[in-house]
Amino acid sequence: MRAIFCIDPGGHSGVAWGIVDETAPRAIDAVRNRIQSSSVTVEGTEPEQIRDLYSLWIHFKRHVILQGLLSPEQLDLVMEDFTLRGGQNVGGKEGTMPERVAWGFEGYRMGRADEWGSHHRMKHYTPITWQQPGAAARYWKKPILEDAGAWLKGKKFEHERSAYGHMLLRVNILMDNRKFKN
């Protein structure tokens, strides 16, 4: 079992989380049968989103660990990695908002972890798994998300669907890694 928390940062940040069985036959099956799962779109200024994302993350992490559902090593934090390319028209400040929200979130987590000190019981620091949007895009299609029980109808849910696409990608990567170890 793995607890996976996925963020698609930006002007509207999509978040999806759940506990999946990465030994399922397919990633779609693992995501469809997820437990302790939900999704949300976070809106607001960059500082508001960063704090809200952190609050969602730490609530999920504490729930999973303190309830004894999984160990800290069974928890993945996935972030869409938005990379600007040379000559790309980024659309001003709004075009770089995904990077600012993502790195603001990471800086906030680092500061809070430092604040806890080395003896705090939640000291375990989960590294971010950065995933390219193009790698997850193949999972954003309606039939795939419907099969995975992750389709949310309406334009206002596009960022949550993106986060679920990242969950599917992460589960596929975990399954592939296990195949190569065996």
C-alpha positions as CSV (number, residue, x, y, z in Angstrom):
1,M,0.0,0.0,0.0
2,R,1.1,3.6,-0.7
3,A,-0.3,6.9,0.3
4,I,0.0,9.4,-2.6
5,F,-0.6,13.1,-2.4
6,C,-0.5,14.9,-5.8
7,I,-0.4,18.6,-6.6
8,D,-0.8,20.4,-9.9
9,P,0.2,24.0,-8.8
10,G,-0.8,27.2,-10.5
11,G,-3.4,29.9,-10.5
12,H,-5.8,27.2,-9.4
13,S,-4.0,24.3,-7.8
14,G,-5.5,20.9,-8.1
15,V,-4.9,18.4,-5.4
16,A,-5.7,14.7,-5.2
17,W,-4.8,12.1,-2.5
18,G,-5.5,8.6,-1.5
19,I,-4.1,5.3,-0.4
20,V,-3.6,2.8,-3.2
21,D,-2.5,-0.8,-3.6
22,E,0.4,-0.6,-6.0
23,T,0.3,-4.4,-6.3
24,A,-3.0,-4.2,-8.2
25,P,-2.9,-5.6,-11.8
26,R,-3.0,-2.1,-13.3
27,A,-2.5,1.4,-12.1
28,I,-6.1,2.2,-13.1
29,D,-7.3,-0.6,-10.8
30,A,-5.2,0.7,-7.9
31,V,-6.5,4.3,-8.3
32,R,-10.1,3.1,-8.8
33,N,-9.9,1.1,-5.5
34,R,-8.2,3.9,-3.5
35,I,-9.2,4.6,0.1
36,Q,-9.0,7.7,2.3
37,S,-9.2,9.7,-0.9
38,S,-10.5,13.1,-2.0
39,S,-9.5,16.0,-4.2
40,V,-9.9,19.8,-4.1
41,T,-9.0,22.9,-6.1
42,V,-7.1,25.4,-4.1
43,E,-7.5,29.1,-5.1
44,G,-6.3,32.4,-3.8
45,T,-3.0,34.4,-3.8
46,E,0.3,32.5,-3.8
47,P,0.8,32.8,0.0
48,E,-2.8,31.7,0.6
49,Q,-2.4,28.7,-1.7
50,I,1.0,27.7,-0.2
51,R,-0.5,27.7,3.3
52,D,-3.6,25.9,2.2
53,L,-1.6,23.2,0.3
54,Y,0.6,22.7,3.3
55,S,-2.4,22.4,5.6
56,L,-4.0,19.7,3.3
57,W,-0.7,17.9,3.0
58,I,0.1,17.8,6.7
59,H,-3.5,16.8,7.6
60,F,-3.2,13.8,5.1
61,K,0.2,12.9,6.3
62,R,-0.7,13.0,10.0
63,H,-3.9,11.0,9.3
64,V,-2.0,8.3,7.5
65,I,0.8,8.0,9.9
66,L,-0.8,8.7,13.3
67,Q,-3.7,6.4,12.5
68,G,-1.2,3.7,11.9
69,L,-2.4,3.2,8.3
70,L,1.1,3.3,6.8
71,S,4.6,4.2,7.7
72,P,6.3,7.5,6.6
73,E,8.3,5.5,4.0
74,Q,5.0,4.5,2.3
75,L,4.0,8.1,1.6
76,D,4.6,9.9,-1.7
77,L,4.3,13.6,-2.3
78,V,4.0,14.3,-6.0
79,M,4.3,17.7,-7.6
80,E,3.9,18.7,-11.2
81,D,7.2,20.1,-12.4
82,F,6.5,23.0,-14.7
83,T,9.7,23.9,-16.6
84,L,10.0,27.0,-18.7
85,R,11.9,26.6,-22.0
86,G,13.9,29.2,-23.8
87,G,11.9,31.5,-25.9
88,Q,8.6,30.3,-24.4
89,N,6.0,33.0,-23.9
90,V,5.2,32.5,-20.2
91,G,2.3,35.0,-20.1
92,G,3.8,37.3,-17.5
93,K,3.5,36.7,-13.8
94,E,0.6,34.3,-14.2
95,G,2.7,32.1,-16.5
96,T,5.3,31.5,-13.7
97,M,2.7,31.0,-10.9
98,P,3.0,27.2,-10.9
99,E,6.7,27.5,-10.2
100,R,6.2,30.1,-7.5
101,V,3.5,28.1,-5.7
102,A,5.4,24.8,-6.0
103,W,8.7,26.2,-4.6
104,G,6.8,28.4,-2.1
105,F,5.2,25.2,-0.8
106,E,8.5,23.4,-0.6
107,G,10.2,26.3,1.2
108,Y,7.3,26.5,3.6
109,R,7.6,22.7,4.3
110,M,11.4,23.1,4.8
111,G,10.9,25.9,7.3
112,R,8.3,24.1,9.2
113,A,10.4,21.0,9.4
114,D,13.4,23.0,10.7
115,E,11.0,24.6,13.2
116,W,10.0,21.2,14.6
117,G,13.6,20.3,15.5
118,S,15.2,16.9,15.4
119,H,13.2,15.3,18.2
120,H,9.7,15.9,16.9
121,R,7.7,12.7,16.2
122,M,6.6,14.0,12.8
123,K,10.2,14.9,11.8
124,H,10.2,12.5,8.8
125,Y,10.5,14.8,5.8
126,T,8.9,13.4,2.6
127,P,10.9,14.3,-0.5
128,I,8.9,15.6,-3.4
129,T,8.6,13.4,-6.5
130,W,8.6,15.9,-9.4
131,Q,6.7,14.8,-12.5
132,Q,6.5,16.5,-15.9
133,P,3.1,17.5,-17.1
134,G,3.7,15.8,-20.5
135,A,4.3,12.4,-18.7
136,A,1.0,12.6,-16.9
137,A,-1.0,14.1,-19.8
138,R,-1.8,10.7,-21.3
139,Y,-3.9,9.9,-18.1
140,W,-6.0,13.1,-18.3
141,K,-8.3,11.6,-20.9
142,K,-11.9,11.1,-19.9
143,P,-12.1,7.3,-20.6
144,I,-9.0,6.7,-18.5
145,L,-10.0,8.9,-15.6
146,E,-13.6,7.4,-15.7
147,D,-12.1,3.9,-15.6
148,A,-10.0,4.9,-12.6
149,G,-13.0,6.5,-10.8
150,A,-11.3,9.9,-11.0
151,W,-13.3,11.7,-13.6
152,L,-14.8,15.0,-12.3
153,K,-17.2,16.6,-14.7
154,G,-16.8,20.3,-15.5
155,K,-14.0,22.8,-16.4
156,K,-13.7,23.9,-12.8
157,F,-12.2,20.4,-12.0
158,E,-9.5,20.3,-14.7
159,H,-6.7,20.8,-12.1
160,E,-8.0,18.1,-9.9
161,R,-8.2,15.8,-12.9
162,S,-4.6,16.7,-13.6
163,A,-3.6,15.8,-10.1
164,Y,-5.3,12.4,-10.5
165,G,-3.4,12.0,-13.8
166,H,-0.2,12.4,-11.7
167,M,-1.5,9.8,-9.3
168,L,-1.9,7.3,-12.1
169,L,1.6,8.1,-13.4
170,R,3.1,7.7,-10.0
171,V,1.4,4.3,-9.5
172,N,2.6,3.2,-12.9
173,I,6.2,4.2,-12.0
174,L,5.9,2.3,-8.7
175,M,4.6,-0.8,-10.5
176,D,7.4,-0.6,-13.1
177,N,10.1,-0.2,-10.4
178,R,8.8,-3.3,-8.6
179,K,8.8,-5.4,-11.8
180,F,12.5,-4.5,-12.4
181,K,13.4,-5.4,-8.8
182,N,11.9,-8.8,-9.1
